[in-house]
Amino acid sequence: MGGLRIRKAVNMFRCKKWLRTATTDCDVEYNGTVIHAVNVPAKLCPECGEVTVPDIIRERVLQYASDRGRTAIDYAECENEEAAGGQALL
Ligand SMILES: [Zn+2]
């Protein structure tokens, strides 16, 4: 039991057009813990208005949350911190 379990939108393959990007709030479950993230990059379908968060982004949400030991994160803020940390190493 346990392990990585990512909820996917039921109809994520219904539309093929992904013309816009957007930011959204997103919950990702990991080992029974729900990580709540805000300012998450997402794809917005112009046909049905559905917002989908790519799996790679959900995985990064888990990474950011576990790095910080938190169950709620601001994705944009974490990404800025990662970028700043990367520059500091150079
Ligand atoms: Zn759609």
PDB file of the backbone (N, CA, C, O) and the ligand in Angstrom, with CONECT records:
HET     ZN  A 101       1
ATOM      1  N   MET A   1       0.844  -1.209   0.000  1.00  0.00           N
ATOM      2  CA  MET A   1       0.000   0.000   0.000  1.00  0.00           C
ATOM      3  C   MET A   1       0.868   1.243   0.000  1.00  0.00           C
ATOM      4  O   MET A   1       2.082   1.167   0.188  1.00  0.00           O
ATOM      5  N   GLY A   2       0.253   2.356  -0.207  1.00  0.00           N
ATOM      6  CA  GLY A   2       0.972   3.604  -0.231  1.00  0.00           C
ATOM      7  C   GLY A   2       1.616   3.854  -1.577  1.00  0.00           C
ATOM      8  O   GLY A   2       1.193   3.303  -2.593  1.00  0.00           O
ATOM      9  N   GLY A   3       2.631   4.681  -1.578  1.00  0.00           N
ATOM     10  CA  GLY A   3       3.287   4.993  -2.824  1.00  0.00           C
ATOM     11  C   GLY A   3       2.619   6.162  -3.519  1.00  0.00           C
ATOM     12  O   GLY A   3       1.684   6.788  -3.020  1.00  0.00           O
ATOM     13  N   LEU A   4       3.144   6.410  -4.668  1.00  0.00           N
ATOM     14  CA  LEU A   4       2.704   7.583  -5.403  1.00  0.00           C
ATOM     15  C   LEU A   4       1.377   7.308  -6.113  1.00  0.00           C
ATOM     16  O   LEU A   4       1.248   6.374  -6.904  1.00  0.00           O
ATOM     17  N   ARG A   5       0.425   8.134  -5.808  1.00  0.00           N
ATOM     18  CA  ARG A   5      -0.859   7.991  -6.498  1.00  0.00           C
ATOM     19  C   ARG A   5      -1.303   9.373  -6.947  1.00  0.00           C
ATOM     20  O   ARG A   5      -1.531  10.267  -6.133  1.00  0.00           O
ATOM     21  N   ILE A   6      -1.418   9.523  -8.216  1.00  0.00           N
ATOM     22  CA  ILE A   6      -1.768  10.832  -8.773  1.00  0.00           C
ATOM     23  C   ILE A   6      -3.145  10.750  -9.417  1.00  0.00           C
ATOM     24  O   ILE A   6      -3.403   9.923 -10.292  1.00  0.00           O
ATOM     25  N   ARG A   7      -4.002  11.622  -8.961  1.00  0.00           N
ATOM     26  CA  ARG A   7      -5.338  11.650  -9.538  1.00  0.00           C
ATOM     27  C   ARG A   7      -5.299  12.359 -10.889  1.00  0.00           C
ATOM     28  O   ARG A   7      -4.698  13.424 -11.029  1.00  0.00           O
ATOM     29  N   LYS A   8      -5.930  11.768 -11.849  1.00  0.00           N
ATOM     30  CA  LYS A   8      -5.971  12.382 -13.172  1.00  0.00           C
ATOM     31  C   LYS A   8      -7.401  12.818 -13.479  1.00  0.00           C
ATOM     32  O   LYS A   8      -8.379  12.227 -13.020  1.00  0.00           O
ATOM     33  N   ALA A   9      -7.470  13.855 -14.258  1.00  0.00           N
ATOM     34  CA  ALA A   9      -8.786  14.313 -14.687  1.00  0.00           C
ATOM     35  C   ALA A   9      -9.426  13.216 -15.533  1.00  0.00           C
ATOM     36  O   ALA A   9      -8.768  12.633 -16.395  1.00  0.00           O
ATOM     37  N   VAL A  10     -10.684  12.938 -15.296  1.00  0.00           N
ATOM     38  CA  VAL A  10     -11.372  11.843 -15.970  1.00  0.00           C
ATOM     39  C   VAL A  10     -11.373  12.040 -17.483  1.00  0.00           C
ATOM     40  O   VAL A  10     -11.210  11.096 -18.256  1.00  0.00           O
ATOM     41  N   ASN A  11     -11.560  13.286 -17.876  1.00  0.00           N
ATOM     42  CA  ASN A  11     -11.734  13.532 -19.315  1.00  0.00           C
ATOM     43  C   ASN A  11     -10.523  14.241 -19.913  1.00  0.00           C
ATOM     44  O   ASN A  11     -10.657  15.038 -20.841  1.00  0.00           O
ATOM     45  N   MET A  12      -9.339  13.945 -19.374  1.00  0.00           N
ATOM     46  CA  MET A  12      -8.192  14.707 -19.836  1.00  0.00           C
ATOM     47  C   MET A  12      -7.825  14.415 -21.284  1.00  0.00           C
ATOM     48  O   MET A  12      -7.109  15.200 -21.906  1.00  0.00           O
ATOM     49  N   PHE A  13      -8.295  13.317 -21.824  1.00  0.00           N
ATOM     50  CA  PHE A  13      -7.963  13.012 -23.208  1.00  0.00           C
ATOM     51  C   PHE A  13      -9.118  13.340 -24.157  1.00  0.00           C
ATOM     52  O   PHE A  13      -9.084  13.001 -25.340  1.00  0.00           O
ATOM     53  N   ARG A  14     -10.118  13.990 -23.625  1.00  0.00           N
ATOM     54  CA  ARG A  14     -11.282  14.253 -24.461  1.00  0.00           C
ATOM     55  C   ARG A  14     -10.965  15.273 -25.547  1.00  0.00           C
ATOM     56  O   ARG A  14     -11.362  15.119 -26.703  1.00  0.00           O
ATOM     57  N   CYS A  15     -10.247  16.314 -25.155  1.00  0.00           N
ATOM     58  CA  CYS A  15      -9.902  17.356 -26.114  1.00  0.00           C
ATOM     59  C   CYS A  15      -8.414  17.289 -26.413  1.00  0.00           C
ATOM     60  O   CYS A  15      -7.614  16.951 -25.540  1.00  0.00           O
ATOM     61  N   LYS A  16      -8.054  17.602 -27.614  1.00  0.00           N
ATOM     62  CA  LYS A  16      -6.653  17.500 -28.016  1.00  0.00           C
ATOM     63  C   LYS A  16      -5.970  18.856 -28.077  1.00  0.00           C
ATOM     64  O   LYS A  16      -4.748  18.930 -28.211  1.00  0.00           O
ATOM     65  N   LYS A  17      -6.722  19.899 -27.983  1.00  0.00           N
ATOM     66  CA  LYS A  17      -6.134  21.229 -28.148  1.00  0.00           C
ATOM     67  C   LYS A  17      -5.743  21.809 -26.805  1.00  0.00           C
ATOM     68  O   LYS A  17      -6.579  21.969 -25.916  1.00  0.00           O
ATOM     69  N   TRP A  18      -4.490  22.116 -26.667  1.00  0.00           N
ATOM     70  CA  TRP A  18      -4.008  22.761 -25.442  1.00  0.00           C
ATOM     71  C   TRP A  18      -3.347  24.061 -25.852  1.00  0.00           C
ATOM     72  O   TRP A  18      -2.130  24.129 -26.026  1.00  0.00           O
ATOM     73  N   LEU A  19      -4.149  25.071 -26.000  1.00  0.00           N
ATOM     74  CA  LEU A  19      -3.632  26.299 -26.575  1.00  0.00           C
ATOM     75  C   LEU A  19      -3.218  27.327 -25.541  1.00  0.00           C
ATOM     76  O   LEU A  19      -2.521  28.287 -25.869  1.00  0.00           O
ATOM     77  N   ARG A  20      -3.630  27.146 -24.311  1.00  0.00           N
ATOM     78  CA  ARG A  20      -3.326  28.178 -23.338  1.00  0.00           C
ATOM     79  C   ARG A  20      -2.708  27.572 -22.097  1.00  0.00           C
ATOM     80  O   ARG A  20      -2.941  26.410 -21.765  1.00  0.00           O
ATOM     81  N   THR A  21      -1.919  28.381 -21.422  1.00  0.00           N
ATOM     82  CA  THR A  21      -1.448  27.990 -20.104  1.00  0.00           C
ATOM     83  C   THR A  21      -2.135  28.878 -19.075  1.00  0.00           C
ATOM     84  O   THR A  21      -2.578  29.986 -19.379  1.00  0.00           O
ATOM     85  N   ALA A  22      -2.212  28.371 -17.868  1.00  0.00           N
ATOM     86  CA  ALA A  22      -2.887  29.084 -16.801  1.00  0.00           C
ATOM     87  C   ALA A  22      -2.255  28.645 -15.488  1.00  0.00           C
ATOM     88  O   ALA A  22      -1.428  27.733 -15.464  1.00  0.00           O
ATOM     89  N   THR A  23      -2.641  29.286 -14.410  1.00  0.00           N
ATOM     90  CA  THR A  23      -2.251  28.787 -13.098  1.00  0.00           C
ATOM     91  C   THR A  23      -3.509  28.444 -12.331  1.00  0.00           C
ATOM     92  O   THR A  23      -4.556  29.064 -12.515  1.00  0.00           O
ATOM     93  N   THR A  24      -3.395  27.445 -11.466  1.00  0.00           N
ATOM     94  CA  THR A  24      -4.565  26.974 -10.746  1.00  0.00           C
ATOM     95  C   THR A  24      -4.145  26.472  -9.363  1.00  0.00           C
ATOM     96  O   THR A  24      -2.956  26.396  -9.055  1.00  0.00           O
ATOM     97  N   ASP A  25      -5.128  26.134  -8.540  1.00  0.00           N
ATOM     98  CA  ASP A  25      -4.866  25.432  -7.292  1.00  0.00           C
ATOM     99  C   ASP A  25      -4.959  23.943  -7.574  1.00  0.00           C
ATOM    100  O   ASP A  25      -5.707  23.520  -8.456  1.00  0.00           O
ATOM    101  N   CYS A  26      -4.200  23.143  -6.825  1.00  0.00           N
ATOM    102  CA  CYS A  26      -4.136  21.726  -7.138  1.00  0.00           C
ATOM    103  C   CYS A  26      -3.884  20.924  -5.863  1.00  0.00           C
ATOM    104  O   CYS A  26      -3.060  21.314  -5.036  1.00  0.00           O
ATOM    105  N   ASP A  27      -4.584  19.818  -5.704  1.00  0.00           N
ATOM    106  CA  ASP A  27      -4.337  18.906  -4.591  1.00  0.00           C
ATOM    107  C   ASP A  27      -3.687  17.650  -5.135  1.00  0.00           C
ATOM    108  O   ASP A  27      -4.182  17.058  -6.095  1.00  0.00           O
ATOM    109  N   VAL A  28      -2.587  17.239  -4.535  1.00  0.00           N
ATOM    110  CA  VAL A  28      -1.906  16.011  -4.935  1.00  0.00           C
ATOM    111  C   VAL A  28      -1.803  15.117  -3.703  1.00  0.00           C
ATOM    112  O   VAL A  28      -1.328  15.546  -2.652  1.00  0.00           O
ATOM    113  N   GLU A  29      -2.257  13.861  -3.844  1.00  0.00           N
ATOM    114  CA  GLU A  29      -2.238  12.944  -2.708  1.00  0.00           C
ATOM    115  C   GLU A  29      -0.992  12.081  -2.751  1.00  0.00           C
ATOM    116  O   GLU A  29      -0.617  11.560  -3.801  1.00  0.00           O
ATOM    117  N   TYR A  30      -0.353  11.935  -1.600  1.00  0.00           N
ATOM    118  CA  TYR A  30       0.833  11.105  -1.512  1.00  0.00           C
ATOM    119  C   TYR A  30       0.844  10.396  -0.168  1.00  0.00           C
ATOM    120  O   TYR A  30       0.848  11.042   0.880  1.00  0.00           O
ATOM    121  N   ASN A  31       0.849   9.061  -0.196  1.00  0.00           N
ATOM    122  CA  ASN A  31       0.833   8.265   1.033  1.00  0.00           C
ATOM    123  C   ASN A  31      -0.261   8.704   1.996  1.00  0.00           C
ATOM    124  O   ASN A  31      -0.044   8.758   3.207  1.00  0.00           O
ATOM    125  N   GLY A  32      -1.431   9.017   1.460  1.00  0.00           N
ATOM    126  CA  GLY A  32      -2.550   9.387   2.305  1.00  0.00           C
ATOM    127  C   GLY A  32      -2.536  10.830   2.756  1.00  0.00           C
ATOM    128  O   GLY A  32      -3.452  11.281   3.443  1.00  0.00           O
ATOM    129  N   THR A  33      -1.492  11.561   2.369  1.00  0.00           N
ATOM    130  CA  THR A  33      -1.429  12.981   2.711  1.00  0.00           C
ATOM    131  C   THR A  33      -1.777  13.800   1.477  1.00  0.00           C
ATOM    132  O   THR A  33      -1.258  13.552   0.388  1.00  0.00           O
ATOM    133  N   VAL A  34      -2.652  14.770   1.654  1.00  0.00           N
ATOM    134  CA  VAL A  34      -3.012  15.623   0.531  1.00  0.00           C
ATOM    135  C   VAL A  34      -2.188  16.909   0.589  1.00  0.00           C
ATOM    136  O   VAL A  34      -2.233  17.666   1.559  1.00  0.00           O
ATOM    137  N   ILE A  35      -1.449  17.118  -0.470  1.00  0.00           N
ATOM    138  CA  ILE A  35      -0.656  18.341  -0.601  1.00  0.00           C
ATOM    139  C   ILE A  35      -1.486  19.365  -1.359  1.00  0.00           C
ATOM    140  O   ILE A  35      -1.936  19.102  -2.474  1.00  0.00           O
ATOM    141  N   HIS A  36      -1.685  20.510  -0.769  1.00  0.00           N
ATOM    142  CA  HIS A  36      -2.415  21.570  -1.455  1.00  0.00           C
ATOM    143  C   HIS A  36      -1.426  22.593  -1.986  1.00  0.00           C
ATOM    144  O   HIS A  36      -0.612  23.133  -1.236  1.00  0.00           O
ATOM    145  N   ALA A  37      -1.500  22.856  -3.280  1.00  0.00           N
ATOM    146  CA  ALA A  37      -0.585  23.803  -3.906  1.00  0.00           C
ATOM    147  C   ALA A  37      -1.374  24.892  -4.616  1.00  0.00           C
ATOM    148  O   ALA A  37      -2.429  24.641  -5.199  1.00  0.00           O
ATOM    149  N   VAL A  38      -0.844  26.099  -4.554  1.00  0.00           N
ATOM    150  CA  VAL A  38      -1.458  27.217  -5.278  1.00  0.00           C
ATOM    151  C   VAL A  38      -0.463  27.749  -6.296  1.00  0.00           C
ATOM    152  O   VAL A  38       0.735  27.478  -6.206  1.00  0.00           O
ATOM    153  N   ASN A  39      -0.963  28.506  -7.266  1.00  0.00           N
ATOM    154  CA  ASN A  39      -0.122  29.067  -8.339  1.00  0.00           C
ATOM    155  C   ASN A  39       0.580  27.968  -9.122  1.00  0.00           C
ATOM    156  O   ASN A  39       1.753  28.095  -9.473  1.00  0.00           O
ATOM    157  N   VAL A  40      -0.150  26.884  -9.393  1.00  0.00           N
ATOM    158  CA  VAL A  40       0.410  25.746 -10.117  1.00  0.00           C
ATOM    159  C   VAL A  40       0.197  25.949 -11.618  1.00  0.00           C
ATOM    160  O   VAL A  40      -0.914  26.259 -12.048  1.00  0.00           O
ATOM    161  N   PRO A  41       1.267  25.776 -12.424  1.00  0.00           N
ATOM    162  CA  PRO A  41       1.104  25.891 -13.878  1.00  0.00           C
ATOM    163  C   PRO A  41       0.168  24.803 -14.399  1.00  0.00           C
ATOM    164  O   PRO A  41       0.266  23.644 -13.996  1.00  0.00           O
ATOM    165  N   ALA A  42      -0.727  25.180 -15.285  1.00  0.00           N
ATOM    166  CA  ALA A  42      -1.706  24.222 -15.794  1.00  0.00           C
ATOM    167  C   ALA A  42      -2.007  24.522 -17.254  1.00  0.00           C
ATOM    168  O   ALA A  42      -1.662  25.574 -17.791  1.00  0.00           O
ATOM    169  N   LYS A  43      -2.663  23.551 -17.866  1.00  0.00           N
ATOM    170  CA  LYS A  43      -3.094  23.746 -19.245  1.00  0.00           C
ATOM    171  C   LYS A  43      -4.589  23.994 -19.262  1.00  0.00           C
ATOM    172  O   LYS A  43      -5.366  23.264 -18.647  1.00  0.00           O
ATOM    173  N   LEU A  44      -4.972  25.023 -19.966  1.00  0.00           N
ATOM    174  CA  LEU A  44      -6.387  25.390 -20.048  1.00  0.00           C
ATOM    175  C   LEU A  44      -6.899  25.064 -21.435  1.00  0.00           C
ATOM    176  O   LEU A  44      -6.375  25.557 -22.434  1.00  0.00           O
ATOM    177  N   CYS A  45      -7.926  24.233 -21.492  1.00  0.00           N
ATOM    178  CA  CYS A  45      -8.517  23.865 -22.771  1.00  0.00           C
ATOM    179  C   CYS A  45      -9.478  24.958 -23.213  1.00  0.00           C
ATOM    180  O   CYS A  45     -10.434  25.271 -22.503  1.00  0.00           O
ATOM    181  N   PRO A  46      -9.230  25.543 -24.384  1.00  0.00           N
ATOM    182  CA  PRO A  46     -10.098  26.616 -24.856  1.00  0.00           C
ATOM    183  C   PRO A  46     -11.451  26.106 -25.328  1.00  0.00           C
ATOM    184  O   PRO A  46     -12.376  26.896 -25.515  1.00  0.00           O
ATOM    185  N   GLU A  47     -11.580  24.797 -25.525  1.00  0.00           N
ATOM    186  CA  GLU A  47     -12.838  24.249 -26.013  1.00  0.00           C
ATOM    187  C   GLU A  47     -13.833  24.026 -24.889  1.00  0.00           C
ATOM    188  O   GLU A  47     -14.994  24.419 -25.002  1.00  0.00           O
ATOM    189  N   CYS A  48     -13.392  23.401 -23.804  1.00  0.00           N
ATOM    190  CA  CYS A  48     -14.331  23.072 -22.732  1.00  0.00           C
ATOM    191  C   CYS A  48     -14.001  23.817 -21.440  1.00  0.00           C
ATOM    192  O   CYS A  48     -14.751  23.736 -20.468  1.00  0.00           O
ATOM    193  N   GLY A  49     -12.880  24.543 -21.427  1.00  0.00           N
ATOM    194  CA  GLY A  49     -12.536  25.315 -20.246  1.00  0.00           C
ATOM    195  C   GLY A  49     -11.911  24.495 -19.145  1.00  0.00           C
ATOM    196  O   GLY A  49     -11.685  25.001 -18.046  1.00  0.00           O
ATOM    197  N   GLU A  50     -11.625  23.225 -19.421  1.00  0.00           N
ATOM    198  CA  GLU A  50     -11.048  22.363 -18.402  1.00  0.00           C
ATOM    199  C   GLU A  50      -9.586  22.723 -18.140  1.00  0.00           C
ATOM    200  O   GLU A  50      -8.818  22.997 -19.062  1.00  0.00           O
ATOM    201  N   VAL A  51      -9.229  22.714 -16.866  1.00  0.00           N
ATOM    202  CA  VAL A  51      -7.851  22.996 -16.464  1.00  0.00           C
ATOM    203  C   VAL A  51      -7.206  21.693 -16.021  1.00  0.00           C
ATOM    204  O   VAL A  51      -7.732  20.997 -15.153  1.00  0.00           O
ATOM    205  N   THR A  52      -6.056  21.361 -16.621  1.00  0.00           N
ATOM    206  CA  THR A  52      -5.348  20.128 -16.291  1.00  0.00           C
ATOM    207  C   THR A  52      -3.928  20.447 -15.844  1.00  0.00           C
ATOM    208  O   THR A  52      -3.221  21.230 -16.477  1.00  0.00           O
ATOM    209  N   VAL A  53      -3.523  19.822 -14.736  1.00  0.00           N
ATOM    210  CA  VAL A  53      -2.151  19.978 -14.256  1.00  0.00           C
ATOM    211  C   VAL A  53      -1.353  18.767 -14.730  1.00  0.00           C
ATOM    212  O   VAL A  53      -1.689  17.638 -14.373  1.00  0.00           O
ATOM    213  N   PRO A  54      -0.294  18.979 -15.534  1.00  0.00           N
ATOM    214  CA  PRO A  54       0.495  17.846 -16.050  1.00  0.00           C
ATOM    215  C   PRO A  54       1.105  17.026 -14.909  1.00  0.00           C
ATOM    216  O   PRO A  54       1.407  17.561 -13.843  1.00  0.00           O
ATOM    217  N   ASP A  55       1.283  15.721 -15.145  1.00  0.00           N
ATOM    218  CA  ASP A  55       1.843  14.834 -14.117  1.00  0.00           C
ATOM    219  C   ASP A  55       3.205  15.317 -13.632  1.00  0.00           C
ATOM    220  O   ASP A  55       3.508  15.222 -12.442  1.00  0.00           O
ATOM    221  N   ILE A  56       4.030  15.835 -14.544  1.00  0.00           N
ATOM    222  CA  ILE A  56       5.375  16.257 -14.148  1.00  0.00           C
ATOM    223  C   ILE A  56       5.298  17.417 -13.166  1.00  0.00           C
ATOM    224  O   ILE A  56       6.146  17.552 -12.284  1.00  0.00           O
ATOM    225  N   ILE A  57       4.284  18.247 -13.326  1.00  0.00           N
ATOM    226  CA  ILE A  57       4.093  19.365 -12.396  1.00  0.00           C
ATOM    227  C   ILE A  57       3.609  18.844 -11.047  1.00  0.00           C
ATOM    228  O   ILE A  57       4.039  19.337 -10.004  1.00  0.00           O
ATOM    229  N   ARG A  58       2.712  17.842 -11.057  1.00  0.00           N
ATOM    230  CA  ARG A  58       2.227  17.240  -9.812  1.00  0.00           C
ATOM    231  C   ARG A  58       3.382  16.596  -9.038  1.00  0.00           C
ATOM    232  O   ARG A  58       3.458  16.689  -7.813  1.00  0.00           O
ATOM    233  N   GLU A  59       4.272  15.947  -9.778  1.00  0.00           N
ATOM    234  CA  GLU A  59       5.436  15.338  -9.126  1.00  0.00           C
ATOM    235  C   GLU A  59       6.307  16.407  -8.485  1.00  0.00           C
ATOM    236  O   GLU A  59       6.857  16.211  -7.401  1.00  0.00           O
ATOM    237  N   ARG A  60       6.424  17.538  -9.165  1.00  0.00           N
ATOM    238  CA  ARG A  60       7.232  18.620  -8.611  1.00  0.00           C
ATOM    239  C   ARG A  60       6.572  19.213  -7.367  1.00  0.00           C
ATOM    240  O   ARG A  60       7.257  19.625  -6.431  1.00  0.00           O
ATOM    241  N   VAL A  61       5.250  19.254  -7.363  1.00  0.00           N
ATOM    242  CA  VAL A  61       4.518  19.706  -6.171  1.00  0.00           C
ATOM    243  C   VAL A  61       4.889  18.822  -4.978  1.00  0.00           C
ATOM    244  O   VAL A  61       5.154  19.321  -3.884  1.00  0.00           O
ATOM    245  N   LEU A  62       4.906  17.508  -5.201  1.00  0.00           N
ATOM    246  CA  LEU A  62       5.278  16.577  -4.126  1.00  0.00           C
ATOM    247  C   LEU A  62       6.714  16.820  -3.678  1.00  0.00           C
ATOM    248  O   LEU A  62       7.019  16.792  -2.485  1.00  0.00           O
ATOM    249  N   GLN A  63       7.588  17.058  -4.646  1.00  0.00           N
ATOM    250  CA  GLN A  63       8.994  17.289  -4.334  1.00  0.00           C
ATOM    251  C   GLN A  63       9.155  18.548  -3.489  1.00  0.00           C
ATOM    252  O   GLN A  63       9.851  18.537  -2.474  1.00  0.00           O
ATOM    253  N   TYR A  64       8.518  19.616  -3.906  1.00  0.00           N
ATOM    254  CA  TYR A  64       8.608  20.878  -3.167  1.00  0.00           C
ATOM    255  C   TYR A  64       8.043  20.717  -1.761  1.00  0.00           C
ATOM    256  O   TYR A  64       8.621  21.212  -0.793  1.00  0.00           O
ATOM    257  N   ALA A  65       6.923  20.031  -1.651  1.00  0.00           N
ATOM    258  CA  ALA A  65       6.283  19.869  -0.343  1.00  0.00           C
ATOM    259  C   ALA A  65       7.159  19.029   0.586  1.00  0.00           C
ATOM    260  O   ALA A  65       7.314  19.353   1.763  1.00  0.00           O
ATOM    261  N   SER A  66       7.738  17.932   0.043  1.00  0.00           N
ATOM    262  CA  SER A  66       8.544  17.062   0.904  1.00  0.00           C
ATOM    263  C   SER A  66       9.859  17.734   1.271  1.00  0.00           C
ATOM    264  O   SER A  66      10.366  17.543   2.377  1.00  0.00           O
ATOM    265  N   ASP A  67      10.423  18.528   0.341  1.00  0.00           N
ATOM    266  CA  ASP A  67      11.650  19.272   0.649  1.00  0.00           C
ATOM    267  C   ASP A  67      11.430  20.204   1.831  1.00  0.00           C
ATOM    268  O   ASP A  67      12.322  20.416   2.653  1.00  0.00           O
ATOM    269  N   ARG A  68      10.216  20.759   1.899  1.00  0.00           N
ATOM    270  CA  ARG A  68       9.922  21.759   2.922  1.00  0.00           C
ATOM    271  C   ARG A  68       9.177  21.175   4.116  1.00  0.00           C
ATOM    272  O   ARG A  68       8.951  21.863   5.111  1.00  0.00           O
ATOM    273  N   GLY A  69       8.793  19.897   4.012  1.00  0.00           N
ATOM    274  CA  GLY A  69       8.054  19.277   5.101  1.00  0.00           C
ATOM    275  C   GLY A  69       6.705  19.923   5.337  1.00  0.00           C
ATOM    276  O   GLY A  69       6.229  20.007   6.469  1.00  0.00           O
ATOM    277  N   ARG A  70       6.098  20.378   4.255  1.00  0.00           N
ATOM    278  CA  ARG A  70       4.817  21.069   4.377  1.00  0.00           C
ATOM    279  C   ARG A  70       3.746  20.366   3.562  1.00  0.00           C
ATOM    280  O   ARG A  70       4.045  19.615   2.633  1.00  0.00           O
ATOM    281  N   THR A  71       2.487  20.620   3.924  1.00  0.00           N
ATOM    282  CA  THR A  71       1.381  20.030   3.177  1.00  0.00           C
ATOM    283  C   THR A  71       0.647  21.089   2.361  1.00  0.00           C
ATOM    284  O   THR A  71      -0.369  20.800   1.729  1.00  0.00           O
ATOM    285  N   ALA A  72       1.159  22.302   2.375  1.00  0.00           N
ATOM    286  CA  ALA A  72       0.589  23.356   1.535  1.00  0.00           C
ATOM    287  C   ALA A  72       1.742  24.205   1.027  1.00  0.00           C
ATOM    288  O   ALA A  72       2.576  24.670   1.804  1.00  0.00           O
ATOM    289  N   ILE A  73       1.778  24.400  -0.272  1.00  0.00           N
ATOM    290  CA  ILE A  73       2.875  25.176  -0.852  1.00  0.00           C
ATOM    291  C   ILE A  73       2.349  26.169  -1.872  1.00  0.00           C
ATOM    292  O   ILE A  73       1.256  26.022  -2.419  1.00  0.00           O
ATOM    293  N   ASP A  74       3.166  27.180  -2.107  1.00  0.00           N
ATOM    294  CA  ASP A  74       2.942  28.112  -3.207  1.00  0.00           C
ATOM    295  C   ASP A  74       3.942  27.730  -4.294  1.00  0.00           C
ATOM    296  O   ASP A  74       5.140  27.978  -4.160  1.00  0.00           O
ATOM    297  N   TYR A  75       3.446  27.131  -5.362  1.00  0.00           N
ATOM    298  CA  TYR A  75       4.320  26.576  -6.393  1.00  0.00           C
ATOM    299  C   TYR A  75       5.245  27.638  -6.977  1.00  0.00           C
ATOM    300  O   TYR A  75       6.440  27.398  -7.149  1.00  0.00           O
ATOM    301  N   ALA A  76       4.697  28.803  -7.281  1.00  0.00           N
ATOM    302  CA  ALA A  76       5.485  29.873  -7.888  1.00  0.00           C
ATOM    303  C   ALA A  76       6.608  30.298  -6.943  1.00  0.00           C
ATOM    304  O   ALA A  76       7.737  30.538  -7.369  1.00  0.00           O
ATOM    305  N   GLU A  77       6.281  30.386  -5.663  1.00  0.00           N
ATOM    306  CA  GLU A  77       7.273  30.776  -4.669  1.00  0.00           C
ATOM    307  C   GLU A  77       8.383  29.726  -4.587  1.00  0.00           C
ATOM    308  O   GLU A  77       9.565  30.068  -4.545  1.00  0.00           O
ATOM    309  N   CYS A  78       7.998  28.450  -4.564  1.00  0.00           N
ATOM    310  CA  CYS A  78       8.986  27.369  -4.507  1.00  0.00           C
ATOM    311  C   CYS A  78       9.887  27.394  -5.731  1.00  0.00           C
ATOM    312  O   CYS A  78      11.095  27.181  -5.631  1.00  0.00           O
ATOM    313  N   GLU A  79       9.284  27.657  -6.893  1.00  0.00           N
ATOM    314  CA  GLU A  79      10.070  27.668  -8.120  1.00  0.00           C
ATOM    315  C   GLU A  79      11.073  28.820  -8.092  1.00  0.00           C
ATOM    316  O   GLU A  79      12.205  28.673  -8.552  1.00  0.00           O
ATOM    317  N   ASN A  80      10.663  29.946  -7.560  1.00  0.00           N
ATOM    318  CA  ASN A  80      11.586  31.080  -7.420  1.00  0.00           C
ATOM    319  C   ASN A  80      12.729  30.727  -6.490  1.00  0.00           C
ATOM    320  O   ASN A  80      13.882  31.068  -6.752  1.00  0.00           O
ATOM    321  N   GLU A  81      12.405  30.041  -5.400  1.00  0.00           N
ATOM    322  CA  GLU A  81      13.440  29.631  -4.443  1.00  0.00           C
ATOM    323  C   GLU A  81      14.422  28.670  -5.098  1.00  0.00           C
ATOM    324  O   GLU A  81      15.631  28.770  -4.892  1.00  0.00           O
ATOM    325  N   GLU A  82      13.888  27.726  -5.900  1.00  0.00           N
ATOM    326  CA  GLU A  82      14.754  26.766  -6.578  1.00  0.00           C
ATOM    327  C   GLU A  82      15.670  27.488  -7.552  1.00  0.00           C
ATOM    328  O   GLU A  82      16.857  27.176  -7.642  1.00  0.00           O
ATOM    329  N   ALA A  83      15.126  28.446  -8.277  1.00  0.00           N
ATOM    330  CA  ALA A  83      15.911  29.205  -9.244  1.00  0.00           C
ATOM    331  C   ALA A  83      17.002  29.985  -8.548  1.00  0.00           C
ATOM    332  O   ALA A  83      18.138  30.022  -9.019  1.00  0.00           O
ATOM    333  N   ALA A  84      16.671  30.610  -7.430  1.00  0.00           N
ATOM    334  CA  ALA A  84      17.635  31.386  -6.669  1.00  0.00           C
ATOM    335  C   ALA A  84      18.729  30.463  -6.136  1.00  0.00           C
ATOM    336  O   ALA A  84      19.907  30.820  -6.149  1.00  0.00           O
ATOM    337  N   GLY A  85      18.339  29.270  -5.664  1.00  0.00           N
ATOM    338  CA  GLY A  85      19.305  28.313  -5.155  1.00  0.00           C
ATOM    339  C   GLY A  85      20.250  27.851  -6.249  1.00  0.00           C
ATOM    340  O   GLY A  85      21.447  27.688  -6.014  1.00  0.00           O
ATOM    341  N   GLY A  86      19.704  27.636  -7.467  1.00  0.00           N
ATOM    342  CA  GLY A  86      20.519  27.222  -8.594  1.00  0.00           C
ATOM    343  C   GLY A  86      21.557  28.260  -8.941  1.00  0.00           C
ATOM    344  O   GLY A  86      22.704  27.927  -9.242  1.00  0.00           O
ATOM    345  N   GLN A  87      21.159  29.519  -8.900  1.00  0.00           N
ATOM    346  CA  GLN A  87      22.087  30.604  -9.230  1.00  0.00           C
ATOM    347  C   GLN A  87      23.185  30.715  -8.167  1.00  0.00           C
ATOM    348  O   GLN A  87      24.334  31.034  -8.473  1.00  0.00           O
ATOM    349  N   ALA A  88      22.807  30.446  -6.914  1.00  0.00           N
ATOM    350  CA  ALA A  88      23.774  30.572  -5.822  1.00  0.00           C
ATOM    351  C   ALA A  88      24.896  29.546  -5.987  1.00  0.00           C
ATOM    352  O   ALA A  88      26.017  29.770  -5.532  1.00  0.00           O
ATOM    353  N   LEU A  89      24.592  28.419  -6.639  1.00  0.00           N
ATOM    354  CA  LEU A  89      25.582  27.378  -6.808  1.00  0.00           C
ATOM    355  C   LEU A  89      26.593  27.701  -7.905  1.00  0.00           C
ATOM    356  O   LEU A  89      27.670  27.108  -7.959  1.00  0.00           O
ATOM    357  N   LEU A  90      26.245  28.625  -8.761  1.00  0.00           N
ATOM    358  CA  LEU A  90      27.112  28.902  -9.910  1.00  0.00           C
ATOM    359  C   LEU A  90      28.324  29.718  -9.581  1.00  0.00           C
ATOM    360  O   LEU A  90      29.128  30.015 -10.465  1.00  0.00           O
TER     361      LEU A  90
HETATM  362 ZN    ZN A 101     -11.347  20.333 -23.443  1.00  0.00          ZN2+
END
